Amino acid sequence: MILAIHNMVRWLVILSGMVVLALEYTAWLGQHEWKPANRLVGMIFPSLLDVQLLLGVILTFSLAPRQLGMMLSLHIIPMVGAVILAHVGSRMVKRSVTDAIKHRRAALWYSAAFFVVLMFIPWWRPLLPWL
């Protein structure tokens, strides 16, 4: 059951990543002001990554020792890195002085996190394991 939820949350992470990147790149390149929507999507993306990480940690305890080594190197460690990138980006945005710097930092840090997520998702897993 946890694996099914983990698989479904993956799509929420991808969707929120696409939304935050579209919003931040549009705002950065269009030189728009910082709005509450920017802060909201900037909180949703890392928060969904946190939920996904928690589900992944729970799943890790159900893995056989032989599977654990492969999953650590090919999935778990890079995904922890993505969570760290998203949170560092969120913190850097909060510390920014101007709107342009906020948008640039959000776009670049969230892009890095999103890239890692896309690179290390096990795409062979079905959306719903029971289908």
NORGIHU-V23711 format. One record per pair of residues at least 4 apart in sequence whose ideal C-beta (glycine too) atoms are under 6 Angstrom apart, sorted by sequence separation. I is the first residue (numbers start at 1). GAP is how many residues later the second one is. D is the distance in whole Angstrom. If there is no record, write none. Layout:
[[I,GAP,D] [I,GAP,D]]
This chain:
[[20,4,6] [21,4,6] [24,4,6] [25,4,6] [26,4,6] [34,4,5] [38,4,6] [43,4,6] [63,4,4] [67,4,6] [70,4,6] [71,4,5] [72,4,5] [105,4,6] [106,4,6] [110,4,6] [27,5,4] [63,5,5] [71,5,6] [72,5,6] [96,5,4] [126,5,6] [96,6,4] [93,9,5] [96,9,6] [93,12,5] [92,13,5] [93,13,5] [23,18,6] [89,20,2] [20,21,4] [89,21,5] [19,22,6] [20,25,5] [85,27,5] [86,27,4] [16,28,5] [17,28,6] [85,28,4] [16,29,5] [53,30,5] [82,31,5] [16,32,5] [49,34,5] [82,34,4] [13,35,5] [81,35,6] [82,35,5] [12,36,5] [49,37,5] [78,38,5] [13,39,6] [46,40,4] [46,41,5] [9,42,6] [78,42,4] [9,43,5] [46,44,5] [75,45,6] [42,48,6] [6,49,4] [2,53,6] [6,53,6] [2,56,5] [2,57,6] [42,64,6] [34,65,4] [33,66,5] [34,68,5] [28,75,4] [27,76,5] [28,76,5] [24,79,5] [28,79,5] [24,82,4] [25,82,5] [24,83,4] [21,89,6] [20,90,5] [17,97,4] [7,118,6] [7,120,6] [4,124,6] [4,125,5] [3,126,6]]
